[in-house]
């Protein structure tokens, strides 16, 4: 296990960085998976009664993981540039 102080700093950083990556469209699937993991941990350990909200968030994040970034995402532009479909 990691020290709680380090875990708090890591969680705070990821809670701020992953949504920015998601909005910009860079590392979209990674950001969605990270937010999905955070949502799961919050649901199980912090707010177990908020399953409706977390279920909605999880469904939307799973959709992003399954379908990938949209055409306006930076992932799409980078993929076109190097010749792969993200």
Buried (B, 14 or more C-beta within 10 A) or exposed (E): EEEEEEEEEEEEEBEEEBEEBBEBBBBBBBBBBBBBEBBEEBBEEEEEEEEEEBEEBBEEBEEBBEEBBEEEBBBBBBBEEEEEEB
